[in-house]
Amino acid sequence: MISASTFRLDGRIALVTGSSGGIGFELARGLGQAGATVVLNGRGEAKVMAAAAQLKGEGLNVHVRGFDVTQSQSVKAAVDDIEAQIGAIDILINNAGMQRRAPLEDFREQDWHELMRTNLDSVFMVGQAVARKMIPRKRGKIINICSVQSELGRPNIAPYTASKGAVKMLTKGMAIDWGPHGINVNGLGPGYFATELNAALVADDKFTAWLVGRTPSRRWGNVEDLAGAAVFLASDASNFVNGHILYVDGGVTATL
């Protein structure tokens, strides 16, 4: 039977990477409001501590682990520490990401590698480290943050599009390999959201007018719009959903 408890996350521990602000912070808040104990992650200590203080002030159960998701040894040590000091990780949201904009012919090689390490390598490294803990337990939920750019391109963001397309396919591969162990791996694909990452676009009146006209819901996304989808994918309500990318985009991917 479906009830409100089907969507509850009480007693579960969730690690959310890149959760000191923006989408990651709101996803962590949503999981916490659904009852999960949330582990925030970020490279900027002051910012992630401030985020934790805010959520604790809202009555949520929050911990902080400030490791670098692009460094494999740091990832493994942090996952071991969380499991030993806080408890078994039931939910992982691979959210850490970045953006670099430039015409492809001018895109610097070092920026390409930094973007790929942050957007793609981290999903592999954190996902693998956590899955190795989940596999013996025969349960777990992994949510990789994709993007409408997992499907669609825009000028001057080809490397970002390449990274998010790869995250989509890595998500499917994870579901294939880890599904037999009781692990659900899905993607959450935000559309255009008014966040720090998109601050320049939000401030561009011409772009905003184009986007609102292009989006069937006729607005920018608010980060709060993502929390329900994340809770669904993290909860028992999605136990037979695996290898799926859930786009929360106001309909952008539905229309030309």
N, C-alpha and C positions, 0 to 999 in steps of 0.2 A: 504494500500500500504506500502511496505517496502522501507524505505529510510534511509539515514545516521542518521536522527533524531530519528529513532526507537531505536537506541542504545545509544542515548545521555541521560545524567543524570542531565541535567541542572535544578537547583532549588531544587534538592533533597539533603537530609542530610544523610550521611552514617557514622555509628559507626563501627570501625574496632578494635577488641580487639587484644592485643599482636602485635601492629603495629609499634613498635619502631625500628624494624630491620627485616631482612630476608623476608620470604614470606609475612607476614602481611604488612610490609612497602611497598612492591611492589604492593600488592593489593590496598592499600590506594592510592598509586600514580596513578594506573590505573583508579580507580574510579574518582579521582580528575581530571585527564586528560580528562575524559568523561564529566566533568562539575559538578560533585557532590561537595558539601561542606563536607569535611572529618573530623571526630573526631578521633584523634589518642589516643590510650590507651596503657599504659605500667606501670609496677611497678617501674622501674628505672627512676626517674625524669630527670636526666641529659641526659640520652639516648633518651627518648621520646621528650624532648625539642629540642635536636639536630636534630632529625628526622623531627620535625615540621619546624624548621628553614630551613632545606634543601628543603622541599617541598614548603614552602612559597617563597624561593628563585627561585623556578621554576615557580612561578606565580600561584600556587594553593591556594585555600581557605581552610585553615586548622585551627582546634582547638585542644586542648589537654585536656584530662581528665585522670588523673593518678590513677584510682581506682583499687582495687584488685578484679579480677573477681571470686575469690574463696570464697569471703565473701559476703553473701547474702545481708546484710544491706548496705554494701558499694555499691553493684551493684544497689540496688533500689534507693539509694540516688543519685547516679551518673546519672541514667537514668532520674529521676525526674529533676535533674539540667540541663541536656542537653536539655530536652524538654522545660523547662522554659526559659533558657538563650540563646539557639541557635535555637531551633525549633524542630518540629516533626521529629522523626527518621523514615525515609523512607526505609533505607537499614541497615541491620545488618550483619556483617561478624564475626562469632565466630571463631577466628583464634588462640587465646592464647593456647599454648601447650608446652609440654616438653617431653624429652626422658630420660630414664634410662636404661642402658644395664647391664645385669648380667645373668648367668645361673639361670633358674627359681628356682631351689632348694636352691640357695643362695640369692635370691632376698629378700631384707629386707622389713618387713611389713610396716614400716614408709614410705619407698619409694613407695610402692604400693599405699598407701592412698594419698600421695602427687601427684603422677601421675594421679590418678583418679580424685582428686579434680580439678586439672588443666585442664586435657584433656576432662573430661566428665561432672563433676558437673558444671563447668563454662558455658558450652553450655546450660544446663538446666536453670541455674539461670539467665543468661543474656538473653537468648531466651525468657524465661517466662516474665521477667520484661519488655522487649521491646514489646512482643506480646500483653501484657495487654494494651499498648498504641495504638498499631496498630488496634486491634479488633474493637473499636468504630469507627475508621476511615474507616474500610472496605478496607484496602489496606496495602501492605508492602511486602518487600523482605527480607528473611532471608537465609543466605548462611553459612552452617556449614562446616568447613574444616575437611574433612575426610583424607584418605590416601590409597595408594595401600595396606597398612596393614589393611584396612577395609575388604579386601578380601584374602590377602596372608600373610603367616607367614615367619619369619626368625629366626635363632637361637638367643637366649639371649634377645629377645624383646617381650616375651609373654604378659607381662602386657600392654605394649604399643599397641600391636595388639588387646588385649581385649578392651582397651579403644576406639580405633578407630572403631572397629566393633560395639561397643555400640553407638558411635556417628552416624554411618550409620543408625542404626535402630531407634535411637531417631529422626533423621531427617525425616524418613518416618512417625513416629508417630506424629511429629509436623505438617507435611503436612496434615495428616488425620484429626487432631483435628482443625487446624487453616485454612485449605483450604476453608471451608464454609464461613469464615469471609473475604475472599478476599486476604489472605496472601499466598504467594508462599514460600515454604521452600524446599531448595535443598542443596545437598552436592557438594563440589568441592574436588576431590581426587587427590592430587599431587602424582607423582611418586617420583623418586630419584632426588632431586634438590641439587645443590651445594650451601648450606647455612651454617650458623653457627651451626645449629643443627646437620648437617652431616659432620662437618669439619674433624672428625677422619676418616670417610669413604672416603672422597675425597682424603685425604692424603695417603690412603692405595692403593698402585699401584695394588696389587693383586685383591682387591675388585673392583677397578675401571675397570680393565680388564674384570673381570667376568660380571659386570653390563653392560658395553658397549656391550659385546657379547650377553648378555641376552635381551637387549632392541632393538626392531626392528628399532628405529630411530638412534641407534648406538651412543648415547652420553648421558651425564648427562643433566638433565633439567636446564635451566636458569630461574631465578625467573620471568623474563619478559614474559616467555611463559604462565604464569598463568593469566595475566591481562585481556586478551581478553575474556577468559572463565568467569571470574568474572563479567566483564562488561555485558556480555550476560545475565547471571543469575540475575543481578541487574536491567536490563533494561526491557522495554516493549516488547522486542523481545522474552522474555521467559514467557509471561503471562499465557500460558497454559502448562508450565513445572512445575510439582509439585511432590515432593517426589522422585526426580531423583538424582543419584550420577553421576556427570560428571568427569570421570577420565582423567587427563592430565598427561600422564605417558609415552609417547613415544611408547606405545604399550605393556608395561610390562604385563598388565593383560590379554592380548590377546594370550599369548604364554606360553608354558611350558618350 
